[in-house]
Amino acid sequence: MRKKIIITTIAIISLTAVIAAKNHTPAANTNSIACTADMQKSIAGKILRFHVLANSDSEADQNVKKQVRDAVGAYIEPYLLECENIEETRATVNDHMDEIIAVSKETLAANGFTYGASAELTHTDFPEKTYGDYTFPEGNYEALEITLGDGAGHNWWCVLYPNMCFRGSVYEVVEDEAKENLKEVLTPDEYESIFDSGKYEIKLKIYTLVDIPTEQLLGKEAAFIDSALGLDDQWIKYHEDNKYKLYSYDMLYPIEKDGGYLKDHIYTFRIRTVNVELAKYFSKVLPNHYTRELKGLVAENRILPKKTISEIYTLTPVVTKFADGYWRGKYPIEVFEQRLFSNAVKKYKQYTGEEVNEDFQWYTQITFLNKKPVPLSYDSKKIKLLGDKINLKIADNKQAQELTYFILGTAIGELNSRGAGFCNYRYL
């Protein structure tokens, strides 16, 4: 009987959400230009891609794929710098094809791999691919394609002309010069159709210098990150500005069976942001950074794939601050939902500098995953706030998807830079 009551309660909440959940995203995205089939063909005719196919998905094969990529890049880049258009780039690649194959084979051999390598300029069907700030639509593209062994593993790719490769970024971040070159090659509509800022994730291994109770963890992580920002004047100002910080982080994992985190153990946590410069700073500084409680070790970096999101769910409590405290029992759910949406839109406006068309449905269902309020300790004053764990079923419209993808980088609700509202996600 008790279970039925819980299910009924959730159903009522969800129905309310369907009626009340009108939420939105930026005008920049609302007005963005869809990439049609004709536009894809036009874009494809103006760029030359670079494609490296690994022998398999084994760790060793994937690692050597990257080494081949780097070796070929080091060889060919000086020649590409002299190319002023796609025709010259194509001719240069053809002129050096034997050397490209030789470099690939030598790199494999130097790492103990006996399978071969081939390379050619060819036309290849690509799925939708994201590189740095750009999402290139699916379709047929000309590419320098290097195949290692059986070529059955996950591939690496970039754009050879205009040159977006070989710049040494762990994030595959496109430099400003390359962006300007791409703008010159594409029409304004074509450029707008593929441009999109990524959501960056740093996965940091961390060493615990003391035992940390679970209820103190987010505060300790905040102190760790804050002290790292305090090492640079630019990021001190960023931290002190009265603006949304546009980053978030989750708790350490794995959690111990008895709760809390033990001294002299290695754990992992994730930091996400929509700010590429901040992502690069975190990746550079947080490894080997330390406080009295935590010491950074190794950072792994990626850009979250941009796919259709079916739902998001919070791993840390969502906080909505009201003057008279926690909202339940004082305000209807519609007020809570509007606060969530308004906060998301404000963050998006700050980030884009654009007004937002708010006439769309953000999600179709909201489910509360907690029966009781979830406490959140977030600063050295031992102030505790109450939050919620929620699940949102995301609507299948462009505005809802854009806003949700943005939220993955910033978290949902308030106090995101204190660890609140960090979201996980599921794709369709």
Secondary structure, 3 states (H helix, E strand, C coil): CHHHHHHHHHHHHHHHHHHHCCCCEEHHHHCCCCCCHHHHHHHHCCCEEEEEECCCCCHHHHHHHHHHHHHHHHHHHHHHCCCCCHHHHHHHHHHCHHHHHHHHHHHHHHCCCCCCEEEEEEEEEECCEEECCEEECCEEEEEEEEEECCCCCCEEEEEEECCCCCCCCCCCCCCHHHHHHHHHHCCHHHHHHHECCCCEEEEEEEEECCCECHHHHHHHHHHHHHHHHCCCHHHHHHHHCCCCCCEEECCCECCCCCCCECCCCEEEEEEEECCHHHHHHHHHHCCCCECCCEEEEEEEEEECCCCCEEEEEECCCEECCCCCCCCCCCCCHHHHHHHHHHHHHHHHHHHHCCCEECCCCCEEEEEECCCCCEEEECCCCCCEEEEECEEEEECCCHHHHHHHHHHHHHCCCECHHHCCCCEEEEEC
